[in-house]
Amino acid sequence: MVEHPVFGERFREELDRLFHWRRDVRRFERRELPEETLQALIERACSAPSVGLSQPWRFVRVRDEKRRADMRAIFEACNAEALSHQYGERASLYARLKLSGMDEAPEHVAVFVDANPAAGAGLGRGTMPETLAYSAVLAIHTLWLAAAAEGIGVGWVSILEPAAVTRVLGVPEEWRLVGYLCIGYPSEPSEVPELERAGWEHRIPAAELVLER
Amino acid sequence: MVEHPVFGERFREELDRLFHWRRDVRRFERRELPEETLQALIERACSAPSVGLSQPWRFVRVRDEKRRADMRAIFEACNAEALSHQYGERASLYARLKLSGMDEAPEHVAVFVDANPAAGAGLGRGTMPETLAYSAVLAIHTLWLAAAAEGIGVGWVSILEPAAVTRVLGVPEEWRLVGYLCIGYPSEPSEVPELERAGWEHRIPAAELVLER
């Protein structure tokens, strides 16, 4: 039998600090990331858990300038549409929020889920096929935490029409968009979520979110 | 401006070890978890990122013996159904797999997503409402990693009919099941996924999962 490694008190404190500092970053320096750093982050992401070990995450590095411009156009259209659904003070606050770092972030990585992966032979996803997409989310979160531990910021852009993204990036038909990541060095690090600083929302105490049955 | 904390090389190595050791655990000791430990894990989960800071995760601690028995019955029915879709060698291998630690795990926590949370005022989820469920997945992963750092195991059971779970647990109608977690001390720690050890599936090299556009 293998012994479970023992993680010390010091490590757990730092891990908490990491959870606390892992922000959704929308303000980036333009400075490039080293190529090997990005590859290492994607490798780390692939160590995430997945349903039935299906590893259904698929990464698309978006480097072509024309495609990046198309992606920004999709975001701008969707964001304008989202603004039109906000009213009164919320609308003016929304209009002032910076919700994407797509202009400055040196790296753009779109993460998809393969809706019908060969790996895993269907195990664990018969009643809840959405666990495939959830596995890709676990990969994103792993990448996000590993990045934060290196002082690298990740911003998850979700204000995008998935079908339009799939078209612009020309990916296989059975792939579905899970998240679009902007990656780079944060220009204004903060330990408080930008939406909290801007007065959009606040933290709910955990006790209010737990039931017993 | 706040300085981003610097995480050292030592911390990053331990974090990698954590990603590597964070297993889906299905074999538990019956030993109880301290009450404050479970509460602290749920609090940690609530520090996860969420779309528009909507914090749509909802936790149900399942303690009632009758409800636990009903949950096991749901798993057994769904697992038998899943087995009937496997053929030949895969079927005999599937039948030998232990896919849930529901019998032994001292703590059961069902995680739901509120499909229409007040918090966040809809921000970021207009085009991709599935980001609400994804936020609950990020909370589960945060809990999972925090648990592993304390030598506590988590097993995510997905072989369940969500509507049946919602009925057994009597939760609000707009809540959707995201995952059912078994939590406790692992009885057979391993650094290799159980499905890999059993020969069900193997790891895919990261390079095969990346495209450039």
Interface residues (C-beta under 8 A of the other chain):
Chain A: M1 V2 E3 H4 P5 V6 F7 F11 R12 E14 L15 D16 R17 L18 F19 H20 W21 R22 D24 Q39 I42 E43 R44 A45 C46 S47 A48 P49 V51 G52 L53 S54 Q55 W57 R58 F59 V60 R61 V62 R63 D64 R67 C78 E81 A82 H85 Q86 R90 Y94 L97 L99 A119 G120 A121 G122 L123 G124 R125 G126 T127 M128 E130 T131 A133 Y134 V137 L138 H141 T142 W144 L145 A146 A148 A149 E150 G151 W156 S158 I159 L160 E161 P162 L169 G170 V171 L177 V178 G179 P186 E188 P189 S190 E191 P193 L195 E196 W200 E201 H202 R203 I204 A206 L209 V210 L211 E212 R213
Chain B: M1 V2 E3 H4 P5 V6 F7 F11 R12 E14 L15 D16 R17 L18 F19 H20 W21 R22 D24 Q39 I42 E43 R44 A45 C46 S47 A48 P49 V51 G52 L53 S54 Q55 W57 R58 F59 V60 R61 V62 R63 D64 R67 C78 E81 A82 H85 Q86 R90 Y94 L97 L99 A119 G120 A121 G122 L123 G124 R125 G126 T127 M128 E130 T131 A133 Y134 V137 L138 H141 T142 W144 L145 A146 A148 A149 E150 G151 W156 S158 I159 L160 E161 P162 L169 G170 V171 L177 V178 G179 P186 E188 P189 S190 E191 P193 L195 E196 W200 E201 H202 R203 I204 A206 L209 V210 L211 E212 R213
